[in-house]
Amino acid sequence: MKNLKTLSLCLIMALLVLFVSCSKDSDTNPGAPTLPPQSSIAPDMGNFSSNQENGAANLEGQDQSNFGFAVLNVIFWQSLLTVDLAIPVAAYKEAFNHSFEYLNDEDRWKSEYSVTVGDQNITATLYAEKVGASASWKMYLSSEGEFENFLWFSGTSRLDNTSGEWTLFKSPDEPRQLLNIDWENENDTEFKLTYNLVDTESDKEGSYIEYGSTDEDAYTHFYDVSVVSKADEDYDVSILFNNNTKVGRVKSEARFNSSDWFCWNESFQNQTCGG
């Protein structure tokens, strides 16, 4: 009986030690916040700008002028991410293939890895920190002999990843803010992003595009564009597009001298709206 009591006591003590150890480990190495979705920083914009093989420069002809005008206004924003910000966007996409290490002394997480962009080998260091119901993110990038620990973008997100914002900088040679992104992601099919051009040296500083999903009139995506120009007249554009059928419509009083919609069919040819 005495041996049984001793054994029971030992088992209880072992369980207590295990419980305390697990609790302590949870406190000192808590789970990292979940990365915001890739679409928050690199959306495909409904594949809108990739649907015409001949390129946007050839779309302003009489038969495809409606789609041509619309796609030119979308490509401008898409090119910021695919050309100007190709390195930080690629670095963020690669982050999903790596895990975080908890830095106990700093109370934040760190993920460090390499990614190749073109012919450049980039070292990425991504930091994450929980702040209340939100997470903050900072991405530092290095390329040997070119730049070191450049903060290329930072941002915050809700821990449930329903919304957040990013600030992206132009380049190590021109380390000024280029683009602000506000994003909402209610679920996998309902999302909205707003790009604000904040580059103080850009002719189009203050311009923005709001983009997201919609079910309005059987379209799948909407785009509201406001172009501010120091050299030309300002103008606004509204676009509705069906990513499946490729039909769409565009409205811009500055372009068409009308508040009506101007449409195109599945072959990107101009057509009468409703026809």
C-alpha positions in Angstrom: 0.0 0.0 0.0 2.8 2.4 0.9 4.5 1.6 -2.4 1.3 2.3 -4.2 0.9 5.7 -2.5 4.5 6.6 -3.3 4.0 5.6 -6.9 0.8 7.7 -7.1 2.6 10.7 -5.6 5.4 10.4 -8.1 3.0 10.3 -11.0 1.2 13.4 -9.7 4.5 15.2 -9.4 5.5 14.2 -12.9 2.3 15.4 -14.3 2.7 18.7 -12.5 6.2 19.2 -13.8 5.0 18.4 -17.3 2.1 20.9 -17.0 4.4 23.7 -15.7 7.0 22.9 -18.4 4.4 23.1 -21.1 2.9 26.3 -19.7 6.3 27.9 -19.5 7.1 26.9 -23.0 3.9 28.4 -24.2 4.7 31.6 -22.5 8.3 31.8 -23.8 7.6 30.5 -27.3 4.1 31.5 -28.3 2.7 30.9 -31.7 3.6 33.5 -34.4 0.8 35.5 -36.0 -0.5 34.2 -39.3 0.9 35.9 -42.4 -1.6 38.1 -44.2 -2.8 36.6 -47.4 -0.5 37.0 -50.5 -3.3 38.8 -52.2 -3.0 41.6 -49.7 0.2 42.7 -51.2 0.2 41.1 -54.7 -3.3 40.7 -56.0 -3.9 39.4 -59.5 -6.5 42.1 -60.0 -8.8 39.6 -61.6 -6.2 38.8 -64.3 -7.6 41.9 -65.9 -4.4 43.2 -67.4 -3.2 39.9 -68.8 -6.2 39.0 -70.9 -5.1 40.7 -74.1 -2.2 39.0 -75.9 -1.4 42.0 -78.1 -0.7 44.3 -75.1 -2.4 47.4 -73.9 -0.5 49.7 -76.4 -2.4 48.1 -79.3 -5.9 48.3 -77.7 -6.7 51.9 -78.4 -8.0 51.1 -81.9 -11.6 51.9 -82.8 -12.9 48.3 -82.1 -11.3 47.8 -78.7 -11.0 51.3 -77.4 -13.3 50.8 -74.4 -11.3 47.8 -73.1 -8.1 49.5 -74.1 -8.8 52.6 -72.0 -9.9 50.5 -69.0 -6.9 48.2 -69.1 -4.4 51.0 -69.3 -5.7 52.4 -66.1 -5.3 49.0 -64.3 -1.9 48.2 -65.8 -0.4 51.3 -64.3 -1.1 49.9 -60.8 -0.3 46.3 -61.6 3.1 47.4 -62.9 4.0 49.1 -59.6 4.0 45.6 -58.0 5.4 43.5 -60.9 8.1 45.9 -62.0 8.9 48.7 -59.4 8.3 46.5 -56.4 9.1 43.0 -57.8 11.8 42.3 -55.2 9.8 42.9 -52.0 6.7 41.2 -53.5 8.7 38.1 -54.4 10.3 38.1 -50.9 6.9 38.2 -49.3 5.5 35.4 -51.4 8.6 33.3 -50.4 7.8 33.9 -46.7 5.0 31.4 -46.8 7.5 28.6 -47.4 9.4 29.3 -44.1 8.6 29.3 -40.4 9.2 31.9 -37.6 11.6 31.7 -34.7 10.5 33.4 -31.5 12.9 35.9 -30.1 12.2 35.8 -26.3 14.4 38.8 -25.4 12.6 41.0 -28.1 9.1 39.5 -27.7 8.7 39.1 -31.4 9.2 36.6 -34.2 11.8 36.4 -37.0 11.9 34.5 -40.3 15.1 34.6 -42.3 15.5 33.1 -45.7 16.8 33.6 -49.3 15.0 34.2 -52.5 16.2 34.7 -56.0 14.6 37.6 -58.0 15.9 37.7 -61.6 19.6 37.3 -61.2 19.7 38.7 -57.7 20.1 36.6 -54.6 18.1 38.4 -51.8 18.3 37.7 -48.1 15.0 38.4 -46.4 14.4 39.1 -42.7 10.8 39.3 -41.7 9.8 40.4 -38.2 6.4 39.9 -36.7 5.1 41.3 -33.4 1.7 41.0 -31.7 0.2 44.3 -30.5 -3.2 43.7 -28.9 -5.6 42.3 -31.5 -3.2 43.2 -34.3 0.2 42.1 -35.7 2.9 44.4 -37.0 5.2 43.3 -39.8 8.6 44.6 -41.0 10.5 43.2 -44.0 14.3 43.9 -44.3 16.1 42.9 -47.5 19.7 42.6 -48.4 21.7 41.9 -51.5 25.5 41.5 -51.2 27.3 44.5 -52.6 24.1 46.4 -53.3 22.1 47.1 -50.2 21.9 45.8 -46.7 18.9 45.5 -44.3 16.7 47.9 -46.2 13.2 48.2 -44.8 11.3 47.7 -48.0 7.9 47.4 -46.5 6.1 47.4 -43.2 2.5 47.0 -42.1 -0.1 45.9 -39.6 -3.0 43.4 -39.8 -5.7 42.1 -37.6 -4.8 38.7 -36.0 -7.8 37.2 -37.8 -6.5 38.6 -41.1 -9.7 40.3 -42.0 -8.0 43.6 -42.7 -4.7 45.4 -42.6 -2.4 47.9 -44.4 1.0 48.0 -46.0 3.5 50.7 -46.6 6.0 50.0 -49.4 9.2 52.0 -50.1 10.5 52.8 -53.6 14.1 51.4 -53.5 17.3 51.4 -51.5 18.6 54.2 -53.7 15.4 56.2 -53.3 14.2 55.2 -49.8 10.9 57.2 -49.8 7.4 55.9 -49.4 5.9 54.8 -52.7 2.7 53.0 -52.1 0.1 52.5 -49.3 -2.2 49.5 -49.5 -5.3 49.1 -47.4 -6.9 45.7 -47.6 -10.0 43.9 -46.4 -10.5 40.1 -46.7 -13.8 38.9 -45.3 -13.4 35.4 -46.8 -11.7 33.8 -49.8 -14.2 35.4 -52.3 -14.9 38.8 -50.8 -12.0 41.2 -50.7 -11.2 44.8 -51.3 -7.9 46.7 -51.7 -7.1 50.4 -52.1 -3.7 51.5 -53.5 -2.7 55.0 -52.7 0.3 56.5 -54.6 2.2 58.5 -52.0 5.5 59.1 -53.9 6.2 62.8 -53.5 8.3 62.8 -56.7 5.7 61.2 -58.9 3.7 63.2 -61.3 0.7 61.1 -60.2 1.1 61.5 -56.4 -2.3 61.3 -54.7 -3.8 58.9 -57.3 -5.5 55.8 -56.1 -7.3 52.6 -57.2 -9.9 50.7 -55.3 -10.3 47.1 -56.4 -12.3 44.2 -55.2 -14.9 41.5 -55.8 -18.5 42.2 -56.8 -21.6 40.4 -58.0 -23.1 43.6 -59.5 -24.8 42.8 -62.8 -23.0 39.4 -63.2 -19.5 41.0 -63.0 -16.8 39.6 -60.7 -14.5 42.6 -60.1 -14.8 46.3 -59.8 -12.1 49.0 -60.1 -12.5 52.7 -59.1 -9.6 54.7 -60.3 -8.8 58.4 -59.5 -5.8 59.8 -61.4 -4.2 63.0 -60.1 -1.7 64.5 -62.5 0.6 67.5 -62.1 1.1 67.6 -65.9 -2.4 66.7 -67.3 -6.0 66.9 -66.2 -7.2 64.8 -63.3 -9.9 62.2 -64.1 -11.8 59.3 -62.6 -12.6 55.9 -64.0 -15.1 53.2 -62.9 -14.7 49.7 -64.3 -16.7 46.5 -64.0 -15.2 43.2 -65.3 -16.2 39.5 -65.5 -13.0 37.5 -65.0 -14.8 34.4 -66.4 -16.5 35.7 -69.6 -14.0 38.7 -70.0 -16.9 41.1 -70.7 -16.8 44.4 -69.0 -17.7 48.1 -69.0 -16.0 51.4 -68.2 -17.3 54.9 -67.3 -15.3 58.1 -67.3 -16.8 61.5 -68.1 -13.4 63.0 -68.8 -12.7 60.3 -71.4 -16.1 59.9 -73.0 -17.8 63.2 -72.3 -20.7 61.2 -70.9 -21.8 59.6 -67.7 -22.9 56.5 -69.5 -21.2 53.1 -69.4 -19.2 51.9 -72.4 -18.9 48.2 -72.9 -16.9 45.4 -74.5 -17.7 41.7 -75.3 -15.8 38.5 -74.6 -13.4 39.3 -77.5 -12.7 42.7 -76.0 -14.6 44.3 -78.9 -16.6 47.5 -78.3 -20.3 46.8 -78.0 -23.5 48.6 -77.0 -24.1 48.2 -73.3 -27.0 45.8 -72.7 -26.6 44.5 -76.2 
